[in-house]
Amino acid sequence: MARSLSIAICTHNRPDDVTACLRGLQSGNSENFPIYVIDSGSDPDIASRLKQMSLDHKADYVRCDEPGLSRARNKAHELVQTDWIVFLDDDAVVRSDWGRNLQRLVDDAADQVAIIGGRVVPSWPDEVDVSHITDRWMLLLSCVDIDGRGHVAAGMNVCGANLAFRQSALKKVDGFPLSLGRVGTKLISGEES
């Protein structure tokens, strides 16, 4: 059975990243999932740019006056009427087979599966030596470069950069906690955990 999906890109003052993300989705969203750009309290001039680029890429623009990633994710969760909601970081760029693979994974998911995390591979500048970056630092940088499937209890990692939630599961826990998330000078992350 095909389950319905929507994509939410939460952002704050990063229009260039959102543009790259939306361009990637033009080729990687072969299933034509609805796309929402959730503006988390960006400055007025940037908000105007985000609104226009959303229109240009056939995405719905939604404004949250108060910044905060958890607030933006909760706003998307309230708006979206699909079975699953997929959160992409505003600086994520999907591969061309992303949408097709995502639909397959969601359709194959057992009823008790509430979250599906996707691969997040960094795009390092060519001249940068990253051989010293440990697996722990990769995870802290929201990079999940692991092939295969598995359960988080068995050591598989997920991060909010490419993460699908079953809407009914989010509803049961009342969405994302507002006490966590990057707001102002507070850099407590991990609200998707």
Salt bridges, closest charged atoms under 4 A:
ASP16 OD1 - ARG49 NH2 3.08
ASP17 OD2 - ARG14 NE 2.96
ASP39 OD2 - ARG63 NH1 2.99
ASP65 OD1 - ARG63 NE 3.36
GLU66 OE2 - ARG71 NH2 3.07
ASP90 OD1 - ARG14 NH2 2.97
ASP91 OD2 - ARG14 NH2 3.30
ASP97 OD2 - ARG95 NH2 3.08
ASP111 OD1 - ARG3 NH2 3.38
ASP145 OD1 - ARG119 NH2 2.60
ASP147 OD1 - ARG119 NH1 2.96
GLU191 OE2 - ARG73 NH1 3.46
GLU192 OE1 - ARG73 NH1 2.91
